[in-house]
């Protein structure tokens, strides 16, 4: 009696395409996404974009900049992006900080004046040397650590003669003086290192940091409230997609029960019917966002009220986009069961590559670009501009334009597909 039960269950699973997809397709899709994100790096990390400001313009600072540029894990930029093919001036401390605040790069390095006179120091004398400023956007928790480590490494590999010279001075002071023979041997070694540095020959070195004085300053984010706003947007958008698809599924029940036929037999057209559904679902989604962020304000001290204008703009655009997405899914499906399976598969994939499950800067460059095909990515970027970067509402135009375009496009497709109910 066991095998007939097994065969019956298998037949039932084969008939339920939604359950079949959730059982086999969804795990494979998620495995593929996570494998691409975390398994395709072959032990290396994505390149970190870094802005470099050289206020010293000395031989030592230029060698440090060249060393950073030669690092394979860094993408170093020293100038503003060209405008109409015309080269722009080099970054200054002010323009680099503004670029980090605008999200153009997660880290900026400012090499101060006087760096070339004393770039590397050992021991207590290091307290008086010029300090490199590391300006960071704390939304990327990895980039500042990578850049700080690269600075210490490059200091040793690009300026070995300076490191040896400073180390000799420190040894001479701490050891009570060197003999003439020792000084002569050290001078020969220093000349050799200077010749190699002058000829562009590199050296390899392994060691701990601390040779270059670095002071880190957070110019964007860096507090608990900023992280709360990020997760409120990321998680909020994902669940809005589920809610919108579920609410739009009411059309399927109305079609099955005959209610939709009676509505369309009156003066209500299919376009008006869909617009009514879109309006209701948009209001529901926007109210959910309000509740999410107000809860963040009440419980986690999120700075909500000072960002009301930007929140309203992004909230409305996001709500309309996810509602149109729900209508499209419902229009393609025939039953609630199909809608449940399809929406779960599509929404979880969108959320994983769109940044709702983990930040997109963790992903390879190709996956980051793929995330821009999702509602999640554009909505999260917009909310990040408001709550994280404190940008004005006028700076939201790219996100608003894309989300409105998505909403219009998806609604028009849903209207086209919904013709099946008009002629059923």
N, C-alpha and C positions, 0 to 999 in steps of 0.2 A: 504493500500500500504506500510505501514511501516514494517510489519512483513516479507513480502517477501524480502525486502532489508536486514533486519537483518539476515534472514536465508542464503541469498546469501553471506553475509560477513562472517558468521560463516563457511560456506562450503569452502570459499576461504582461510580462516585462517587454516582450517584443512588440506588442500592440501599443503599449504606452511609450511613445517615442520621447516624451519629455523625461520620464524616469530613466529611460535608456541613456539619454544624453547626459543627464546629471550624474549617472553612475559611471560612465566611461569617458565621455568627451571632456567634461569639465575638469576632472583631475589631470588629464593629459595636457589640456590647455594651460592650466596653472603651473604644472611642472615645467612646461616649455618656457613660460614667461620668467619664472624664477631662475631657470637654468641659463637663460640668455642674460639676465641681469647680474647674477652672482657667479655663474659657472663659466662664463666665456671670457674672463679676464686673464686667465693663465698666470695668476699670481701677481699681476700688476694692477695699479689703480688708474682710473681715468685721469687724463691730464687736467691739472688745476689751472684755471685762468688767473693770471697775476698781473696787476698793474705796477710798474716800477717807476719811481721818481728819483732821479739822481740830482740832488741839490749841490753836491760837492764837485762833480766833474773833474775829479782827480784821477790819476792813473790807477790807484787802488780801487776807487768806486767803479771805474769803467771795467776793470778786471772782474769785479764782483758781478756786475750786470751781465757781462759776457758769459760768465760761469753759469748764471741762472738761466740764460737763454739756451745754453747747451744742454740743460737738464731735460731728459726725455719725458719726465712726469709733469713738467710745467709748460704752460703756454704764456710766455712773457710778452707784454705789450708796454711800450714806452711812450706811444703817441696816441692822440685821439684818432678815431676812425676817419679815413679820408672822406671828404665831402665833394662829390662830383669830380672825383679823380684828383683833387687838390690835396696835397699833404698838409696835415694839421700840426700845430705845435706840440711839443712834448708835454706830458702830464706834469702838473704842479701838485703840491700837497693838497691844495683846495679842490682842484678839478678831479684828482684821484679819489678823494673822499666823497665828492658828489657822485662819481661814477659807481662807487661801492654802494652808496645809499640808493642809487637808481637800479641796482641789481645787475650792472654790466659785468661785474667780477666780484667774487666772494672775498678777495684779499687784495690789498695794495701795500707795497713796500716803499717807504720813504727813507732814502739814504741822506743823512743830514750833512751840512757843511762841516768840514774838519774831519770827516771820516778817514780820508786818505792819510792823515798825519798819524793816526793811532787806530787802525782798523781792528787789530786783534790784540788782546791783552790777557795776561795771566794774573791770578791772585788779586789782592786788594786794589792794585793799581787800576783794575778794570772799572772801578766805580767812577772815575773821572773821564772816561772816554766817551766820544759821541755815541748816541744810542739810536739804532734804527727803529723807526716806527712801523708797526705792523697794524694796519687798519683792516678790521674784519667785519664781515656780515655774519652774525652768529646763527643765521638760519642754516648755514652750511657748517656743521660741527667738525668736519674732517679737514677741509681745505686749510685753515690756519695752522693746524698741527703739522700737516705735510709741508707747508711753506716754511715754517719755523725750523723744522729739521733740515730742509734743503739749504737754508741759509747757513747753518753751521757746517754742513758738508761742503758747500761751495767755498766757504771761507778757507777751508783747509786745502781743497783741490786747486783753487784758482790763485791762491796767494801763499804757497808753501814757504817762499823765502821770508815773507813778513812774519808768518807764524813762527818759523825757526828763529828769526832775529829777536822777536819779542820774548820767545821762550828762553833764549840765551840771556837776555837782560834780566829776566826774572830769576833764572838760575844763578847768575852772577851775584845778584843782590842777596838771595837767600843762602848761598853757599859761602859767602864771605870773600868772594873774588876768585877769578880764574887765573891760571898760570899763562905765561906767554905762549907756550906750546899749545895749550888748549885753545887759547884765543886764535892762534894761527890756523889751527885745524878747522875751527868753527867758521872763520872768515872764508876759508877755501870752500867749505860746504855751502855757505851763503852765496858766494859768487856763482857756484854751479846752479843753485836753485834760481837765482835771478836770470841767468842766461837761458835756462829752460823756460821760465815764465815769459821772457822777452821774445823767445822764438815761437811761442804759442804751444809748446809741448805740455801736455797735461801730466798730472800725477794721480795716483790713486791713494786714498787714505781712508782708514776706518777709525772712528773715534767718537766720543761723546760730544754733546753740544756745550754751549756756554762761552766759546771763544769770541763770538760776536755778540755785543750787547743788543738785545731786542726788547722793546716794550710794546705789548699788545694793547690795542684800544678798540673796543667795540663801537662802531659808528651806526650800526643798525641792529635793532633787537637787543637780545642779551638779558631779558628779564622773563619772569614766569608768565606774565600776561601775554606776551607776544606768542609764546608757545601755545597757550590756551586758544588764542585766536586762530592759529594755524590749524590745530586739530578740530576746532569747531567748524571751520570751513570744510576741511577735508572729509571728516566723518559726516557732516551735515549734508553735503552734496551727494554722497553715496546713498544715504538713506532717502533723500528726496527722489532719487531715481527709482528706488523700489516703491515708494509711496505713489509716485506719479503713474507708474505702470499698473499698479494695483487699482488705483482710482479709475484709470482709463478702461480697465477691464470690465467696468460696469456696463460698457457698451455691448460687450459680448453677451452678458446676461439679458440685456434689453432686446438684443437681436434674437436670442433663443426663445424668449417668452412672447415675442410678437409686439412688445411695447414700442420698439423702434419703428415698426411698420405703421402703427397707429399715429406715432408722432409725425412721421414723414407724410402721412396722408392728410395732415392739416396744412396750415400755411408755413410750417417750419421746413426749411430746406436743409439738405445735408450739410451745406456750408455753415448755416446758422447753428445747426445742432453741434457740429464739431467746435465752432467758436465758443459756444456755451460751455461745452466740456473743457475746452482749453482755459477759459476764464476761471471756472470753478477750481480746476486742478492747480492753476497758477496761484490763486488766492490761498488754497490749502498749503501749497509748498512754501509760500512766503511766510505764512503764519508759523509753520514749523521752524523756519530759519530764525524768526524772531524769538521763538521760545528757546531755541538752542543758544543763541547769543545772550539773551537775558539771563538764562540760567548760568552761563559763564560769567556774566557780570555779578550776579548775586552770590554765587558760591566761590568762584575762582578769581574775583576782583578784576575781571576783564574790563579794559577801558572802552566801554561800548558807547556811551552817550555822546562823547566828543567826536565819534565817527559816524553819526547817524546819516548824514547826506550820502556819503560813499556807500554805506551799508544798504540804504534803500535802493540806490541805483543798481548795485551788484545783485542785491537780493531779488529785485523784480526781474532783471534780465535772466538770472539763473533759474528762477521759478518758471518763467515762460519757456525757456529752453528745455528743461526737464519735462514739463507738461507736454510739449510737442513731441518729445521723444516717447513718452508713454502712449500718446495717441497713435503714433506710427506703429509701435509694437502691437497694440491692440488691433489695429486695422489689418495687420498681416496675419493674425491668428484667427482660428475658427472657434476655439474653446478656451475657457479659463485655464485648463490644465496645460494647453500649449503655451499660453501667455506666461504662466508661472515658470515653466521650464526655460523658455527662451529668454525671458527677462533676467532670470537668475544668472544664466550663462553670460549674456551680453554685459550686464551691469557689473558683475564681478571682474570681467576682463577689462572693461573700461576703467574701473576703479583701481585696478592693480597697475596699469600702465599710465593712468592719468594723475597719480599722486595721492589718491585717497588712502592707500594702505601704507605707503612709505614715500618720503620725498623723492621727487624726480631726479634731483642731482646725484642720487646714489646710482642711477641707471647709466648704462652706456649711452653714448651720444645718439646712436640710432634709435634706441628705445625712448629717449627723451623727445625726439622729433615725432615718433609715433604717438606719444602721449598727447601731442597737440591736436590729434584727430578726435579727442574726447571732450565732452562737456566739462568733466572734472578738472582737467588741466587749466582751462581758461577761467573757470570760476575760482579755483584756488589761487591762481595768479592775481586775479582782481582783488580778492579779499586780502591777500598778502600785501598788495600795494596800499590798501587802506589802513589795516591794523598794524602791519609790521613796519612799513616804510613811511607811513604818514604822508603819502602823496595826495595831492589835491584831486578832486573828482574829475577834473579835465584830463588827467593822465590815464583815466580808465577807458579812453576811447577804443584802444585795440580790443580789449576784452568785451566791451559792450557791443562793438561792431560785429565781432565773431559770434557772440552768443545770440544776438538778434538775428544774424544771418542763419545760424543753425535753426533757430525757432521757426523762421519763415520757411526755410527749405524743407524741414521735416514736416511742417503742417501741410505744405502743398503736396508732398508725396503721400501723406496720410489721407488727404482729401481725394487724391486720385485713386488710391487703393480702396477707399470706402465706397466707391461707386458700386461695388459688388452688392451692397445692401440696398441701393436704390433700384437695382434691376433684378433683385432676387425674387 
